[in-house]
Amino acid sequence: MIRVYTKPNCVQCDMTKRVLRQRGVEFEEDDIQDAGNLEAVLALGFAAAPVVHAGGDDIWAGFQPERLHAAIDRVQKENQ
């Protein structure tokens, strides 16, 4: 499962979610305006949105299409 920490009016967040939806991937979205979610993102060492956690140590910030597609491919393969 892919988890995406987002914030409102975030272009990079919207682009990340759009790619996930276009590829038919289920994901969990957590708004970093919630104090608990913000604390989790900061504890991971990030201060920008989106933060994408694709399992294990596969975590990054920002819209990174190549990395996102690679994570989607891996998750979809695992779910077959």
MODELLER restraints for C-alpha pairs under 7 A, 6 or more apart:
rsr = mdl.restraints
at = mdl.atoms
rsr.add(forms.Gaussian(group=physical.xy_distance, feature=features.Distance(at['CA:1:A'], at['CA:26:A']), mean=6.88, stdev=0.5))
rsr.add(forms.Gaussian(group=physical.xy_distance, feature=features.Distance(at['CA:1:A'], at['CA:27:A']), mean=5.94, stdev=0.5))
rsr.add(forms.Gaussian(group=physical.xy_distance, feature=features.Distance(at['CA:1:A'], at['CA:54:A']), mean=6.60, stdev=0.5))
rsr.add(forms.Gaussian(group=physical.xy_distance, feature=features.Distance(at['CA:1:A'], at['CA:55:A']), mean=6.99, stdev=0.5))
rsr.add(forms.Gaussian(group=physical.xy_distance, feature=features.Distance(at['CA:2:A'], at['CA:27:A']), mean=4.84, stdev=0.5))
rsr.add(forms.Gaussian(group=physical.xy_distance, feature=features.Distance(at['CA:2:A'], at['CA:28:A']), mean=6.34, stdev=0.5))
rsr.add(forms.Gaussian(group=physical.xy_distance, feature=features.Distance(at['CA:2:A'], at['CA:53:A']), mean=5.80, stdev=0.5))
rsr.add(forms.Gaussian(group=physical.xy_distance, feature=features.Distance(at['CA:2:A'], at['CA:54:A']), mean=4.51, stdev=0.5))
rsr.add(forms.Gaussian(group=physical.xy_distance, feature=features.Distance(at['CA:2:A'], at['CA:55:A']), mean=6.73, stdev=0.5))
rsr.add(forms.Gaussian(group=physical.xy_distance, feature=features.Distance(at['CA:3:A'], at['CA:27:A']), mean=5.59, stdev=0.5))
rsr.add(forms.Gaussian(group=physical.xy_distance, feature=features.Distance(at['CA:3:A'], at['CA:28:A']), mean=4.65, stdev=0.5))
rsr.add(forms.Gaussian(group=physical.xy_distance, feature=features.Distance(at['CA:3:A'], at['CA:29:A']), mean=5.88, stdev=0.5))
rsr.add(forms.Gaussian(group=physical.xy_distance, feature=features.Distance(at['CA:3:A'], at['CA:52:A']), mean=5.89, stdev=0.5))
rsr.add(forms.Gaussian(group=physical.xy_distance, feature=features.Distance(at['CA:3:A'], at['CA:53:A']), mean=5.13, stdev=0.5))
rsr.add(forms.Gaussian(group=physical.xy_distance, feature=features.Distance(at['CA:3:A'], at['CA:54:A']), mean=6.43, stdev=0.5))
rsr.add(forms.Gaussian(group=physical.xy_distance, feature=features.Distance(at['CA:4:A'], at['CA:28:A']), mean=6.15, stdev=0.5))
rsr.add(forms.Gaussian(group=physical.xy_distance, feature=features.Distance(at['CA:4:A'], at['CA:29:A']), mean=4.88, stdev=0.5))
rsr.add(forms.Gaussian(group=physical.xy_distance, feature=features.Distance(at['CA:4:A'], at['CA:30:A']), mean=6.21, stdev=0.5))
rsr.add(forms.Gaussian(group=physical.xy_distance, feature=features.Distance(at['CA:4:A'], at['CA:50:A']), mean=6.46, stdev=0.5))
rsr.add(forms.Gaussian(group=physical.xy_distance, feature=features.Distance(at['CA:4:A'], at['CA:51:A']), mean=5.71, stdev=0.5))
rsr.add(forms.Gaussian(group=physical.xy_distance, feature=features.Distance(at['CA:4:A'], at['CA:52:A']), mean=4.61, stdev=0.5))
rsr.add(forms.Gaussian(group=physical.xy_distance, feature=features.Distance(at['CA:4:A'], at['CA:53:A']), mean=6.35, stdev=0.5))
rsr.add(forms.Gaussian(group=physical.xy_distance, feature=features.Distance(at['CA:5:A'], at['CA:29:A']), mean=5.85, stdev=0.5))
rsr.add(forms.Gaussian(group=physical.xy_distance, feature=features.Distance(at['CA:5:A'], at['CA:30:A']), mean=4.73, stdev=0.5))
rsr.add(forms.Gaussian(group=physical.xy_distance, feature=features.Distance(at['CA:5:A'], at['CA:31:A']), mean=5.74, stdev=0.5))
rsr.add(forms.Gaussian(group=physical.xy_distance, feature=features.Distance(at['CA:5:A'], at['CA:32:A']), mean=6.04, stdev=0.5))
rsr.add(forms.Gaussian(group=physical.xy_distance, feature=features.Distance(at['CA:5:A'], at['CA:49:A']), mean=6.67, stdev=0.5))
rsr.add(forms.Gaussian(group=physical.xy_distance, feature=features.Distance(at['CA:5:A'], at['CA:50:A']), mean=5.42, stdev=0.5))
rsr.add(forms.Gaussian(group=physical.xy_distance, feature=features.Distance(at['CA:5:A'], at['CA:51:A']), mean=5.03, stdev=0.5))
rsr.add(forms.Gaussian(group=physical.xy_distance, feature=features.Distance(at['CA:5:A'], at['CA:52:A']), mean=6.45, stdev=0.5))
rsr.add(forms.Gaussian(group=physical.xy_distance, feature=features.Distance(at['CA:6:A'], at['CA:13:A']), mean=5.69, stdev=0.5))
rsr.add(forms.Gaussian(group=physical.xy_distance, feature=features.Distance(at['CA:6:A'], at['CA:29:A']), mean=6.86, stdev=0.5))
rsr.add(forms.Gaussian(group=physical.xy_distance, feature=features.Distance(at['CA:6:A'], at['CA:30:A']), mean=6.10, stdev=0.5))
rsr.add(forms.Gaussian(group=physical.xy_distance, feature=features.Distance(at['CA:6:A'], at['CA:31:A']), mean=4.97, stdev=0.5))
rsr.add(forms.Gaussian(group=physical.xy_distance, feature=features.Distance(at['CA:6:A'], at['CA:32:A']), mean=5.81, stdev=0.5))
rsr.add(forms.Gaussian(group=physical.xy_distance, feature=features.Distance(at['CA:6:A'], at['CA:49:A']), mean=5.59, stdev=0.5))
rsr.add(forms.Gaussian(group=physical.xy_distance, feature=features.Distance(at['CA:6:A'], at['CA:50:A']), mean=4.87, stdev=0.5))
rsr.add(forms.Gaussian(group=physical.xy_distance, feature=features.Distance(at['CA:6:A'], at['CA:51:A']), mean=6.92, stdev=0.5))
rsr.add(forms.Gaussian(group=physical.xy_distance, feature=features.Distance(at['CA:7:A'], at['CA:31:A']), mean=5.37, stdev=0.5))
rsr.add(forms.Gaussian(group=physical.xy_distance, feature=features.Distance(at['CA:7:A'], at['CA:32:A']), mean=5.69, stdev=0.5))
rsr.add(forms.Gaussian(group=physical.xy_distance, feature=features.Distance(at['CA:7:A'], at['CA:33:A']), mean=6.52, stdev=0.5))
rsr.add(forms.Gaussian(group=physical.xy_distance, feature=features.Distance(at['CA:7:A'], at['CA:49:A']), mean=6.71, stdev=0.5))
rsr.add(forms.Gaussian(group=physical.xy_distance, feature=features.Distance(at['CA:12:A'], at['CA:50:A']), mean=6.58, stdev=0.5))
rsr.add(forms.Gaussian(group=physical.xy_distance, feature=features.Distance(at['CA:12:A'], at['CA:62:A']), mean=6.36, stdev=0.5))
rsr.add(forms.Gaussian(group=physical.xy_distance, feature=features.Distance(at['CA:12:A'], at['CA:63:A']), mean=5.25, stdev=0.5))
rsr.add(forms.Gaussian(group=physical.xy_distance, feature=features.Distance(at['CA:13:A'], at['CA:49:A']), mean=6.57, stdev=0.5))
rsr.add(forms.Gaussian(group=physical.xy_distance, feature=features.Distance(at['CA:13:A'], at['CA:50:A']), mean=5.01, stdev=0.5))
rsr.add(forms.Gaussian(group=physical.xy_distance, feature=features.Distance(at['CA:16:A'], at['CA:63:A']), mean=5.96, stdev=0.5))
rsr.add(forms.Gaussian(group=physical.xy_distance, feature=features.Distance(at['CA:30:A'], at['CA:37:A']), mean=6.55, stdev=0.5))
rsr.add(forms.Gaussian(group=physical.xy_distance, feature=features.Distance(at['CA:31:A'], at['CA:37:A']), mean=6.60, stdev=0.5))
rsr.add(forms.Gaussian(group=physical.xy_distance, feature=features.Distance(at['CA:32:A'], at['CA:38:A']), mean=4.53, stdev=0.5))
rsr.add(forms.Gaussian(group=physical.xy_distance, feature=features.Distance(at['CA:46:A'], at['CA:61:A']), mean=6.87, stdev=0.5))
rsr.add(forms.Gaussian(group=physical.xy_distance, feature=features.Distance(at['CA:48:A'], at['CA:61:A']), mean=6.38, stdev=0.5))
rsr.add(forms.Gaussian(group=physical.xy_distance, feature=features.Distance(at['CA:48:A'], at['CA:62:A']), mean=6.98, stdev=0.5))
rsr.add(forms.Gaussian(group=physical.xy_distance, feature=features.Distance(at['CA:49:A'], at['CA:61:A']), mean=6.09, stdev=0.5))
rsr.add(forms.Gaussian(group=physical.xy_distance, feature=features.Distance(at['CA:49:A'], at['CA:62:A']), mean=5.86, stdev=0.5))
rsr.add(forms.Gaussian(group=physical.xy_distance, feature=features.Distance(at['CA:50:A'], at['CA:61:A']), mean=5.54, stdev=0.5))
rsr.add(forms.Gaussian(group=physical.xy_distance, feature=features.Distance(at['CA:50:A'], at['CA:62:A']), mean=5.17, stdev=0.5))
rsr.add(forms.Gaussian(group=physical.xy_distance, feature=features.Distance(at['CA:50:A'], at['CA:63:A']), mean=7.00, stdev=0.5))
rsr.add(forms.Gaussian(group=physical.xy_distance, feature=features.Distance(at['CA:51:A'], at['CA:60:A']), mean=5.64, stdev=0.5))
rsr.add(forms.Gaussian(group=physical.xy_distance, feature=features.Distance(at['CA:51:A'], at['CA:61:A']), mean=4.26, stdev=0.5))
rsr.add(forms.Gaussian(group=physical.xy_distance, feature=features.Distance(at['CA:51:A'], at['CA:62:A']), mean=6.36, stdev=0.5))
rsr.add(forms.Gaussian(group=physical.xy_distance, feature=features.Distance(at['CA:52:A'], at['CA:59:A']), mean=5.51, stdev=0.5))
rsr.add(forms.Gaussian(group=physical.xy_distance, feature=features.Distance(at['CA:52:A'], at['CA:60:A']), mean=5.48, stdev=0.5))
rsr.add(forms.Gaussian(group=physical.xy_distance, feature=features.Distance(at['CA:52:A'], at['CA:61:A']), mean=6.20, stdev=0.5))
rsr.add(forms.Gaussian(group=physical.xy_distance, feature=features.Distance(at['CA:53:A'], at['CA:59:A']), mean=4.39, stdev=0.5))
rsr.add(forms.Gaussian(group=physical.xy_distance, feature=features.Distance(at['CA:53:A'], at['CA:60:A']), mean=6.81, stdev=0.5))
rsr.add(forms.Gaussian(group=physical.xy_distance, feature=features.Distance(at['CA:54:A'], at['CA:71:A']), mean=6.28, stdev=0.5))
